[in-house]
């Protein structure tokens, strides 16, 4: 098992590569190594707890992942719980603010977004097997840091540009352009506060930007690796049928 000491040895080794321009495969290999994605690929379940900050309001949340493709988000709201679930290509949601606790199907563009979110290891890992198109665009700068820019196009032709730190090989920013309700929409996610979690690294702070404005900040406060997770959490609740009343004779 890779220890934290060997992680830093590997990290120091990558520094010596900074002076040269690397190929796509070399950049990705260093990214996989620094983030410990081979170790993450062996994890079956993950639970994350934290809070999101939107327009000055904080909301706690719990995210549960059952790999490879199940994801559940829970957010307590005024004594009730908002739930979003993705599982095996389908998604549903319970939204208490609608006045109903019935689970409603999620389709269309929102479903596409949840499918990506369920892949916690990220689309750059084993990208060929996932059917993505990935290319190294070149080098650039992001907030004074030299970065490699990697473009990924998914099966829906949505495009994400990854800004990979050319020295530390972590993803500092993602720019995603996707079709939403017939229009192209670009969002930016800036990642920071990278910390070791077990045998891999993970960003613990995310800033989501749209049209140059910060619309949400996400802070991860606790990460639990391989806890027991009941697979039924990802099943859509069945609305109980009203009992038939006896017919008059």
Phi and psi in degrees as a GROMACS rama.xvg file:
@    title "Ramachandran Plot"
@    xaxis  label "Phi"
@    yaxis  label "Psi"
@TYPE xy
-73.2387  125.836  UNK-2
-90.7949  170.217  UNK-3
-62.9976  -34.0577  UNK-4
-62.9459  -47.8666  UNK-5
-67.2264  -27.9745  UNK-6
-60.7538  -46.1968  UNK-7
-70.2515  -29.9402  UNK-8
-63.9638  -43.4597  UNK-9
-64.1042  -37.0638  UNK-10
-65.6443  -41.9118  UNK-11
-63.9414  -34.6631  UNK-12
-63.5766  -37.8094  UNK-13
-67.5712  -25.5162  UNK-14
-61.3533  -34.4942  UNK-15
-68.8864  -16.2398  UNK-16
-87.5745  -7.64466  UNK-17
-65.1049  -27.9252  UNK-18
-71.8298  -16.444  UNK-19
-113.5  153.173  UNK-20
-79.4941  131.767  UNK-21
-104.267  160.532  UNK-22
-81.1424  170.181  UNK-23
-55.9721  -48.313  UNK-24
-62.1034  -37.0509  UNK-25
-70.0742  -41.8029  UNK-26
-61.4492  -46.499  UNK-27
-66.6743  -38.3626  UNK-28
-61.4415  -40.929  UNK-29
-69.4866  -38.1353  UNK-30
-62.0836  -46.8472  UNK-31
-58.5239  -42.9038  UNK-32
-66.6598  -49.0598  UNK-33
-61.9954  -41.6205  UNK-34
-82.0916  -11.7471  UNK-35
67.6849  38.517  UNK-36
-69.325  -27.3033  UNK-37
-63.5184  -37.4191  UNK-38
-71.8191  -40.0114  UNK-39
-63.1357  -32.0996  UNK-40
-65.2751  -18.6967  UNK-41
-90.302  -6.95124  UNK-42
-81.3127  136.939  UNK-43
-94.5534  -40.6227  UNK-44
-135.159  147.138  UNK-45
-141.462  137.689  UNK-46
-121.777  127.022  UNK-47
-117.431  138.747  UNK-48
-126.712  143.754  UNK-49
-175.864  -151.733  UNK-50
-147.071  151.792  UNK-51
-112.827  145.331  UNK-52
-118.738  116.87  UNK-53
-129.663  117.386  UNK-54
50.8882  43.012  UNK-55
81.6533  -4.40761  UNK-56
-101.212  133.382  UNK-57
-102.035  137.451  UNK-58
-132.631  123.932  UNK-59
-71.4622  156.191  UNK-60
-149.268  160.373  UNK-61
-131.703  127.238  UNK-62
-113.733  131.331  UNK-63
-121.915  128.007  UNK-64
-117.398  131.635  UNK-65
-120.201  102.665  UNK-66
-71.5685  146.613  UNK-67
-95.787  -12.5019  UNK-68
-146.668  38.5141  UNK-69
-125.677  138.09  UNK-70
-148.747  136.584  UNK-71
-136.928  130.566  UNK-72
-117.042  130.594  UNK-73
-125.318  131.047  UNK-74
-132.667  114.516  UNK-75
-70.0033  132.441  UNK-76
-136.628  109.087  UNK-77
48.2244  51.5585  UNK-78
84.5141  -5.41923  UNK-79
-121.288  177.011  UNK-80
-128.857  124.694  UNK-81
-81.3341  133.557  UNK-82
-129.308  133.423  UNK-83
-126.527  134.133  UNK-84
-136.086  136.463  UNK-85
-120.211  134.476  UNK-86
-156.746  120.595  UNK-87
52.3302  45.7448  UNK-88
86.2388  -1.40046  UNK-89
-125.159  158.122  UNK-90
-145.646  153.784  UNK-91
-148.521  167.457  UNK-92
-149.063  143.687  UNK-93
-114.674  117.728  UNK-94
-119.938  95.7897  UNK-95
-58.3408  -29.2549  UNK-96
-68.0613  -10.8524  UNK-97
-82.672  -6.76563  UNK-98
87.5448  6.09909  UNK-99
-135.007  143.232  UNK-100
-104.318  17.3027  UNK-101
-80.0987  139.031  UNK-102
-74.6102  127.699  UNK-103
-112.378  140.75  UNK-104
-66.3939  144.441  UNK-105
-107.791  129.937  UNK-106
-134.285  -178.495  UNK-107
64.4265  -140.302  UNK-108
-64.4298  -36.1292  UNK-109
-65.6471  -36.1813  UNK-110
-63.7965  -41.3511  UNK-111
-60.2643  -42.5393  UNK-112
-64.9492  -38.2693  UNK-113
-70.3829  -32.0761  UNK-114
-60.9849  -42.429  UNK-115
-67.3823  -39.3738  UNK-116
-64.7697  -29.8957  UNK-117
-69.8209  -20.3421  UNK-118
-89.4796  83.2995  UNK-119
-66.653  -22.3148  UNK-120
-79.6552  -15.5164  UNK-121
93.4022  152.539  UNK-122
-75.9616  -15.5238  UNK-123
-77.3913  -19.6545  UNK-124
-82.2891  123.737  UNK-125
53.9025  43.133  UNK-126
-62.6396  -30.7174  UNK-127
-66.0381  -42.5661  UNK-128
-65.0499  -27.0909  UNK-129
-86.2595  -5.05431  UNK-130
83.0601  19.8776  UNK-131
-88.1633  160.063  UNK-132
-107.78  123.014  UNK-133
-130.676  135.928  UNK-134
-145.257  150.442  UNK-135
-87.3563  116.867  UNK-136
-81.0859  -37.0755  UNK-137
148.807  -160.942  UNK-138
-108.548  154.704  UNK-139
-155.877  -170.572  UNK-140
-125.501  143.636  UNK-141
-132.979  113.41  UNK-142
50.0183  44.3062  UNK-143
84.296  -0.31424  UNK-144
-107.79  132.975  UNK-145
-71.0298  132.606  UNK-146
-133.64  151.747  UNK-147
-90.9596  135.221  UNK-148
-102.85  122.021  UNK-149
-119.159  125.475  UNK-150
-101.083  132.726  UNK-151
-124.779  133.822  UNK-152
-119.822  124.127  UNK-153
-88.8362  -176.016  UNK-154
-67.5674  -16.9223  UNK-155
-94.9664  6.90429  UNK-156
68.3915  16.0514  UNK-157
-79.3395  142.857  UNK-158
-114.729  136.881  UNK-159
-126.587  131.475  UNK-160
-104.974  122.984  UNK-161
-102.068  134.187  UNK-162
-106.713  102.553  UNK-163
-100.208  121.018  UNK-164
-52.1158  120.577  UNK-165
-71.7959  -12.0554  UNK-166
-104.296  -44.0756  UNK-167
-101.873  -12.2237  UNK-168
58.5669  43.1465  UNK-169
-115.201  154.924  UNK-170
-82.4474  116.983  UNK-171
-89.288  -30.064  UNK-172
-152.877  147.756  UNK-173
-124.781  132.524  UNK-174
-112.976  115.093  UNK-175
-112.844  125.557  UNK-176
-111.986  116.41  UNK-177
-134.24  157.951  UNK-178
-87.1561  119.342  UNK-179
-124.841  116.482  UNK-180
53.2925  41.7142  UNK-181
84.1097  -1.17182  UNK-182
-122.733  148.122  UNK-183
-77.7538  129.406  UNK-184
-127.163  131.437  UNK-185
-112.893  127.058  UNK-186
-122.584  151.063  UNK-187
-118.126  137.323  UNK-188
-123.103  117.214  UNK-189
-102.151  125.413  UNK-190
-106.72  142.327  UNK-191
-155.362  -176.498  UNK-192
55.6855  57.0181  UNK-193
-75.5466  130.151  UNK-194
-136.946  149.611  UNK-195
-71.4434  137.093  UNK-196
-128.659  105.088  UNK-197
62.1245  -123.566  UNK-198
-97.5839  10.2702  UNK-199
-137.992  169.998  UNK-200
-105.554  151.59  UNK-201
-150.127  136.584  UNK-202
-70.4199  141.318  UNK-203
-113.786  1.17495  UNK-204
-139.612  133.017  UNK-205
-134.676  134.33  UNK-206
-115.973  120.65  UNK-207
-101.613  121.719  UNK-208
-118.541  141.735  UNK-209
-139.299  129.419  UNK-210
54.2602  37.9054  UNK-211
79.8677  2.0041  UNK-212
-115.787  140.555  UNK-213
-74.7155  118.118  UNK-214
-101.637  -20.036  UNK-215
-161.931  144.531  UNK-216
-122.855  133.937  UNK-217
-119.588  125.941  UNK-218
-119.552  122.916  UNK-219
-90.8601  124.396  UNK-220
-108.031  -24.496  UNK-221
-150.366  136.366  UNK-222
-127.845  123.255  UNK-223
-111.965  123.464  UNK-224
-98.0383  130.733  UNK-225
53.157  46.1201  UNK-226
-76.4441  166.368  UNK-227
-70.6174  126.689  UNK-228
-128.968  126.403  UNK-229
-77.2257  119.139  UNK-230
-61.3386  -20.9206  UNK-231
-69.0488  -14.7047  UNK-232
-59.2487  -22.9244  UNK-233
-98.5375  1.77885  UNK-234
-83.8442  136.484  UNK-235
-68.0022  128.13  UNK-236
-61.7217  140.051  UNK-237
-95.0813  126.019  UNK-238
-66.6484  125.132  UNK-239
-68.1422  133.064  UNK-240
-76.881  144.322  UNK-241
-70.6858  133.644  UNK-242
-64.583  137.884  UNK-243
-71.2427  135.921  UNK-244
-85.6934  144.631  UNK-245
-58.3356  138.735  UNK-246
-79.2631  148.87  UNK-247
-70.4059  141.711  UNK-248
